[in-house]
């Protein structure tokens, strides 16, 4: 481990003192939401926790001491001269969350980290673990990761998180719907719910609402176990904000619920507060907010592009009837094999698909926007020369199903040439960049590695 390092704070307006000793605060704190790491680079990572004071009337700040070490023992790490460490000052303005970015670390090493608050006794967090990926020019034989999405408190317990935590993962992905914004009377209803105690029990709209929902989900033991075990790479879908959003609104943002821009802003703020995301652009300066597409490299084996398709450039997707509800009304519980090639069910589904294809092919409809598409093209072309696999982490299912036709969209009159080419690249013949791995084989849904 290199002891020379720099620490980058990734939060707005938070003061940090690196290398200073804590004189004691005279009160106790706790770590009720556990620890997490995320957005791993070959020499840096984001570390996260939450350290609220145990006295609810505490009006000051909390100074949190953090440690990163090759030592698995927390006490040895705190006394080791090889530990990377620093201090972070948090307060109620950030709901007592802590985010730091230790840099100058070594890749492919098993690191352990924890947080400590002094005063009123020693309060220490759970022990977290991470391993950084090697840079692109380094040979990597294997990559192990797990993928999750659509985590709904009411529909059941997060046992899959606990199972994944027992694996030796390089990272884990969450591809959206980290939680759901609904109250306890909808999806699921109180009668359908397997797990109760949703907090707050109503639809979340304000900043404090979103923070409370994040706190609830991060209280889940299985999620805490996985969060401590390996780094997270995540992106939101819609329910982290409101169902089916776009640039200027959402299907689930209704009259009487205030400003959409304000709701979107506070939802994004709470997301970055509670997730181990690199939310501050150190190179160019500025809070990233919704500008949340980024890429990661795992040696010469794979690159991962995380896309943002909801808040930056998406046009209104709510102009046509709800696809899922319409399909449900048509087919009910009938399997496709029972539709009949010439039957009424098949005809209705074909008409629905044509409607979607026509809608998707409209030249005034966008999901990613020019800037992100150009970024995808640039990064894809670069990574294709250095990595065998290219993975795309995003919120839209890419497999054979009754949904919009990418090839039809690429061929639609009025579609910009750059967009058409990118769509074809994703489905046809980008060398070394298909889901089938190295080669020029067309994209095949059966070979899709879910990312």
Secondary structure, DSSP 8 states (H G I E B T S, - for coil): --S---EEE-STT----SS------SS-B--TT-EEEES--SSEEEEEEE--BSSTT--SEEEEEEEEES-SSHHHHHH-TT-EEEEEEEEGGGTTEEEEEEES--TT-EEEEEEEE-SSS-EE---EEEE----TTS------EEEE----GGG---HHHHHHHTS--SEEEE-S-SS----TTSSS-TTT-SS---SSSS---SHHHHHHHHHHHHT-HHHHHHHHHS-EEE---STTTSTTEETTEETT--TTS--HHHHHHHHHHHHHHHS----B-TTT-SB-TT---EEEEETTTEEEEE---SSSS----TTS--HHHHHHHHHTT--GGGT-TTSHHHHHHHHHHHHHHHHHT-TT--SS-HHHHHHHHHHHHHHTTT-SEEEEE-SS--SSSSS--HHHHHHSTT--HHHHHHHHHHHTT-TT-BTTBSS-----GGG----
